[in-house]
Amino acid sequence: MGQLSHRVEIPFPLFDADNHLYEPPEALTKYLPKEYKDIVQYVEIKGRTKIAIRGQISEYIPNPTFSVVAKPGAWEEYFKFGNPEGKTRRELFGEPMKSIPAFFEPAPRLALMDELGIDRALMIPTLASLIEERLRDDPVAIHVIIHALNQWLDEVWGFNYKNRIFTTPVITLPIVEKAIEELDWVVARGARAILIRPAPVPGFRGPRSFALPEFDPFWARCVEHDVFVAMHSSDSGYSRYTSEWDGTSQEMLPFQTNAMAILNEWRPIQDAVASWVIHGALFRHPKLKVGIIEAGSKWMAPLLESMAEVYKKAPEAFPANPMEEIKKRIYVSPFYEDGIDDLIKLIGVDQVLYGSDWPHPEGLGEPTHYVTALSHLSVEDQAKIMGGNLSRLVTA
């Protein structure tokens, strides 16, 4: 665990907006139809297992079987203090660990949640975030693979495990009718939250925003089902732009150092939130519940500042004030080290969600440690951030 971590006793229940499961190989392959059986393959390369999507080997996740992983919270000090001494990754992050059943199955995970002090959690897939970008020119295949993944999630984890683990099925949007069909399917099986990629939607005629009117039937169905829409940091395809600056051509590689990628790390989230108001979906669906997960919050202030300039120059482009719409409609899970007070001042306590990112190395080794960043707030406000707000969104 990270050296900063320690268990903290908390007088209110924790509802973690950002827990993760690790997917074994069968998660993406078990339910694939015969005609798609080779679209996802696990192959051996120099003694190491890699994932190949449509024959293209990906390094997006260095160990896609998750048999060995970095320890939970191993990067905690790095994200708090950086790397002023220029240490190697091994010096910074320590030795990896062999995976445990709690990473792959709900029963042992629930027992571990009890030890960690987590009452409830959204449980978000990890490997799934590579699918949509690598198949962006084949919308039908995206829908097929995503449904296969959701079938596995339903079989192994369920979408509501003992009213404590709320697994977030992925919903992909290229074909709106299929997206609605998938949404209906997961909700019928207990889903209370869904996962949407913060990126333009691939399609037969090219990418376009998820917030355009053509997607209104899907968002209306989300409102009808009263589900929480989580937009989690993902491969949004922006490596295409940083690669052009670097003079290379490569996929998103989150575990390799790339200064241009770090500089632009939260641009996809900024653009996604901006699109919600610029393309109008938040205005057209006032009861839609949208949260930004594992993207921190440092992007919010510059986004609102830039949006103010846009609104000043083109008020006719919006039915109402877009900054106020973002503030009152978008829920945000800030990183522990982000400066949570700045976010509270911008959007208010009721819009802030706690997320530990457990068991990822960039998260907190001890999820309860997050509350130490809130110690100056009233117990009532701490309780809202650490679980009350999310409970209202997901289980109401």
CORKA-V396328 format. One record per residue. RES is the residue in one letter. PHI is phi in radians with two decimals (* if undefined). PSI is psi in radians with two decimals (none if undefined). NEAR is the number of other C-alpha atoms within 12 Angstrom. Layout:
BEGIN
res=<RES;RES>
phi=<PHI;PHI>
psi=<PSI;PSI>
near=<NEAR;NEAR>
END
This chain:
BEGIN
res=<M;G;Q;L;S;H;R;V;E;I;P;F;P;L;F;D;A;D;N;H;L;Y;E;P;P;E;A;L;T;K;Y;L;P;K;E;Y;K;D;I;V;Q;Y;V;E;I;K;G;R;T;K;I;A;I;R;G;Q;I;S;E;Y;I;P;N;P;T;F;S;V;V;A;K;P;G;A;W;E;E;Y;F;K;F;G;N;P;E;G;K;T;R;R;E;L;F;G;E;P;M;K;S;I;P;A;F;F;E;P;A;P;R;L;A;L;M;D;E;L;G;I;D;R;A;L;M;I;P;T;L;A;S;L;I;E;E;R;L;R;D;D;P;V;A;I;H;V;I;I;H;A;L;N;Q;W;L;D;E;V;W;G;F;N;Y;K;N;R;I;F;T;T;P;V;I;T;L;P;I;V;E;K;A;I;E;E;L;D;W;V;V;A;R;G;A;R;A;I;L;I;R;P;A;P;V;P;G;F;R;G;P;R;S;F;A;L;P;E;F;D;P;F;W;A;R;C;V;E;H;D;V;F;V;A;M;H;S;S;D;S;G;Y;S;R;Y;T;S;E;W;D;G;T;S;Q;E;M;L;P;F;Q;T;N;A;M;A;I;L;N;E;W;R;P;I;Q;D;A;V;A;S;W;V;I;H;G;A;L;F;R;H;P;K;L;K;V;G;I;I;E;A;G;S;K;W;M;A;P;L;L;E;S;M;A;E;V;Y;K;K;A;P;E;A;F;P;A;N;P;M;E;E;I;K;K;R;I;Y;V;S;P;F;Y;E;D;G;I;D;D;L;I;K;L;I;G;V;D;Q;V;L;Y;G;S;D;W;P;H;P;E;G;L;G;E;P;T;H;Y;V;T;A;L;S;H;L;S;V;E;D;Q;A;K;I;M;G;G;N;L;S;R;L;V;T;A>
phi=<*;-1.13;-1.18;-1.35;-1.43;-2.82;-1.22;-2.05;-1.37;-2.21;-1.49;-2.50;-1.26;-1.68;-2.12;-1.47;-1.41;-2.56;-1.87;-2.25;-1.84;-1.86;-1.61;-1.28;-0.93;-1.18;-1.04;-1.72;-2.04;-1.03;-1.83;-1.19;-1.07;-0.95;-1.21;-2.03;-1.09;-1.74;-1.29;-2.10;-2.33;-1.91;-2.19;-1.64;-2.22;0.90;1.41;-2.12;-1.48;-2.22;-1.74;-2.14;-1.87;0.92;1.46;-1.77;-1.22;-1.93;-1.86;-0.94;-1.98;-1.01;-2.16;-1.26;-1.52;1.02;-1.21;-2.24;-2.42;-1.17;-1.18;-0.97;1.37;-1.07;-1.75;-1.01;-1.17;-1.04;-1.28;-1.44;-2.05;1.35;-2.33;-1.11;-1.61;1.12;-1.22;-1.27;-1.08;-1.17;-1.14;-1.26;-1.90;1.36;-1.35;-1.26;-2.26;-1.31;-1.14;-2.03;-0.96;-1.10;-1.36;-2.07;-2.39;-1.29;-1.10;-1.15;-1.17;-1.10;-1.10;-1.24;-1.03;-1.06;-1.14;-1.43;1.50;-1.75;-1.37;-2.43;-2.72;-1.33;-1.97;-1.89;-1.06;-1.94;-1.19;-1.00;-1.20;-1.59;-1.18;-1.12;-1.19;-1.38;-2.17;-1.11;-1.65;-2.40;-1.01;-1.11;-1.10;-1.03;-1.06;-1.11;-1.19;-1.09;-1.14;-1.06;-1.08;-1.13;-1.09;-1.15;-1.01;-1.12;-1.19;-1.59;-1.79;1.24;-1.72;-2.60;-1.64;0.99;0.99;-2.26;-1.92;-1.89;-1.21;-1.76;-1.13;-1.44;-2.09;-1.83;-1.99;-0.90;-1.95;-1.01;-1.07;-1.21;-1.11;-1.12;-1.05;-1.17;-1.04;-1.04;-1.12;-1.29;-1.14;-1.07;-1.79;1.84;-1.13;-1.98;-2.51;-2.23;-2.03;-2.11;-1.26;-1.40;-2.87;-0.99;-1.47;-1.18;-2.90;-1.11;-1.86;1.90;-1.28;-2.77;-1.22;-1.17;-1.71;-1.31;-1.01;-1.10;-1.65;-0.99;-1.03;-1.22;-1.14;-1.09;-1.21;-1.05;-1.13;-1.03;-1.44;1.02;-1.67;-1.55;-1.72;-1.69;-1.92;-1.76;-0.84;-2.64;-1.48;-1.59;1.57;-1.34;-1.10;-1.06;-1.39;-1.17;-1.11;-1.12;-1.16;-1.41;1.26;-2.24;-2.43;-2.61;-1.34;-1.14;-2.20;-1.16;-1.80;-2.08;-1.20;-2.61;-1.10;-1.14;-1.16;-1.12;-1.04;-1.81;-0.97;-1.80;-1.07;-1.04;-1.21;-1.00;-1.14;-1.12;-1.14;-1.04;-1.12;-0.97;-1.73;-1.14;-1.67;1.56;-1.09;-1.11;-1.19;-1.36;-2.26;-1.14;-1.77;-1.25;-1.90;-2.18;-2.23;-1.83;-2.05;0.89;-2.31;1.12;-2.53;-1.16;-1.35;-1.17;-1.07;-1.11;-1.13;-1.12;-1.14;-1.16;-1.14;-1.09;-1.14;-1.10;-1.13;-1.12;-1.50;-2.45;-1.07;-1.19;-1.39;-2.27;-1.32;-2.79;-1.10;-1.22;-1.13;-1.16;-1.13;-1.10;-1.08;-1.63;-2.03;-1.69;-1.60;-2.31;-1.83;-1.35;-1.22;-0.93;-1.59;-1.36;1.59;-1.13;-1.02;-1.06;-1.20;-1.03;-1.12;-1.40;-2.13;1.61;-1.05;-1.17;-1.78;-1.81;-2.11;-1.44;-2.58;-1.73;1.10;-1.27;-1.80;-1.13;-1.14;-1.42;-1.59;-1.66;-1.14;-2.06;-0.99;-1.17;-1.03;-0.97;-1.14;-1.14;-1.38;-2.00;-1.07;-1.43;-1.50;-1.14;-1.03;-1.07;-1.24;-1.03;-1.11;-1.09;-1.16;-1.39;2.93;-1.08;-1.10;-1.17;-1.03;-1.08;-1.40;-1.75;-1.96;-1.13>
psi=<2.75;2.62;-0.35;-0.26;2.49;2.58;2.31;2.29;2.26;2.34;0.25;2.76;2.47;2.27;1.79;2.13;-0.08;1.28;2.71;2.55;2.76;2.35;2.16;2.93;-0.64;-0.27;-0.64;-0.17;-0.49;-0.72;0.24;2.36;2.73;-0.71;-0.19;0.24;-0.43;0.08;-0.48;2.12;2.59;2.13;2.68;2.17;1.91;0.80;0.07;2.49;2.29;2.76;2.43;2.23;2.03;0.73;-0.06;2.02;2.33;2.44;0.20;-0.82;1.99;-0.64;1.50;-0.12;-0.28;0.49;-0.59;2.30;2.85;2.60;2.56;2.25;0.14;-0.45;0.16;-0.82;-0.63;-0.78;-0.38;-0.73;-0.16;-2.75;1.12;-0.41;-0.01;0.68;2.75;2.89;-0.69;-0.67;-0.66;-0.76;-0.18;-3.02;2.53;3.08;2.73;2.44;2.68;2.78;-0.52;-0.32;-0.35;-0.27;2.58;-0.66;-0.91;-0.49;-0.70;-0.70;-0.69;-0.62;-0.67;-0.75;-0.64;-0.20;0.38;2.12;-0.88;2.82;2.52;2.32;1.94;2.31;2.83;-1.02;-0.44;-0.42;-0.12;-0.23;-0.95;-0.67;-0.66;-0.16;0.50;-0.32;0.14;1.35;-0.64;-0.77;-0.65;-0.85;-0.69;-0.85;-0.71;-0.72;-0.69;-0.75;-0.79;-0.58;-0.74;-0.78;-0.75;-0.71;-0.78;-0.81;-0.53;2.90;-0.14;1.62;1.84;0.52;0.48;-0.62;2.02;1.62;2.41;1.78;2.59;2.36;2.16;2.60;0.02;-0.75;1.88;-0.74;-0.70;-0.61;-0.75;-0.73;-0.75;-0.73;-0.82;-0.69;-0.80;-0.64;-0.68;-0.38;0.24;0.03;2.32;-0.20;2.58;2.85;2.15;2.33;2.31;1.39;2.78;2.54;2.19;2.70;3.07;-0.54;0.29;2.99;2.69;2.86;2.50;-0.24;0.12;2.76;-0.45;-0.37;0.03;-0.69;-0.60;-0.83;-0.61;-0.66;-0.61;-0.74;-0.75;-0.71;-0.19;0.77;2.68;2.24;1.88;2.25;1.83;2.49;2.35;-3.05;1.72;0.08;0.07;-0.13;-0.37;-0.62;-0.77;-0.56;-0.63;-0.70;-0.62;-0.18;0.53;3.14;1.77;2.78;3.00;2.22;1.45;-0.25;0.21;2.50;2.21;1.89;-0.66;-0.68;-0.70;-0.73;-0.67;0.34;-0.68;0.18;-0.69;-0.66;-0.75;-0.82;-0.68;-0.81;-0.71;-0.71;-0.58;-0.61;-0.63;-0.70;0.02;-0.05;-0.63;-0.67;-0.67;-0.33;1.31;-0.24;0.06;2.39;2.01;2.28;2.54;2.07;2.46;0.79;0.18;-2.76;0.00;-0.29;-0.31;-0.84;-0.88;-0.54;-0.82;-0.63;-0.78;-0.69;-0.57;-0.67;-0.73;-0.79;-0.62;-0.68;-0.48;1.07;-0.44;-0.21;-0.13;2.50;-0.30;-3.13;2.00;-0.56;-0.75;-0.61;-0.74;-0.81;-0.70;-0.15;-0.46;2.15;2.48;2.37;1.72;2.66;2.66;-0.68;0.13;-0.39;1.24;-0.53;-0.68;-0.70;-0.74;-0.71;-0.53;-0.79;-0.17;2.69;-0.63;-0.23;0.05;2.34;2.42;2.39;2.31;-0.32;0.41;2.38;0.44;2.60;-0.48;-0.06;-2.78;2.31;-0.66;1.84;-0.53;-0.31;-0.43;-0.63;-0.34;-0.39;-0.11;0.16;-0.40;-0.17;2.84;2.71;-0.63;-0.78;-0.66;-0.77;-0.63;-0.88;-0.73;0.03;-0.54;-0.75;-0.79;-0.65;-0.73;-0.61;-0.62;-0.63;0.01;none>
near=<30;32;22;28;27;21;23;23;19;24;16;23;31;40;41;48;53;50;46;41;39;39;35;31;28;28;35;41;32;27;25;28;21;14;13;22;22;22;28;40;27;28;22;15;15;7;8;17;24;28;36;29;33;23;17;21;25;30;25;31;31;25;31;35;29;31;23;22;27;34;32;38;35;35;36;39;28;29;24;23;15;16;17;12;11;12;13;13;20;15;16;28;28;24;19;24;20;17;24;22;20;26;37;31;30;35;20;19;33;30;20;25;32;22;18;33;32;38;33;39;48;52;49;45;42;40;33;46;40;36;43;38;35;35;32;31;20;26;29;25;34;40;35;36;42;43;36;34;41;42;29;32;40;30;23;24;41;32;36;32;29;18;23;33;41;45;46;46;49;47;47;46;44;40;30;30;22;25;36;28;22;35;43;27;24;38;33;17;25;30;39;42;45;45;43;43;38;44;37;32;36;33;26;19;13;14;23;24;31;40;34;28;24;21;31;29;26;35;40;26;26;36;28;19;28;28;37;43;41;43;43;44;38;39;37;38;35;33;34;23;22;25;21;15;17;15;12;15;15;26;29;33;28;27;19;17;14;21;16;24;29;18;15;22;32;33;33;32;39;35;30;41;45;38;30;41;39;34;28;31;36;40;30;25;29;22;25;33;37;43;47;44;43;40;38;40;43;29;33;38;23;21;29;29;20;19;32;22;16;21;23;16;12;16;17;13;17;28;20;19;26;37;35;23;33;40;32;27;32;43;44;47;47;40;38;42;32;25;23;35;26;22;33;31;17;30;29;25;34;32;36;45;51;54;50;47;42;46;43;36;32;39;42;42;34;38;49;40;36;43;41;25;23;30;20;13;19;13;19;20;26;34;30;31;43;48;41;31;35;44;31;22;33;37;25;14>
END
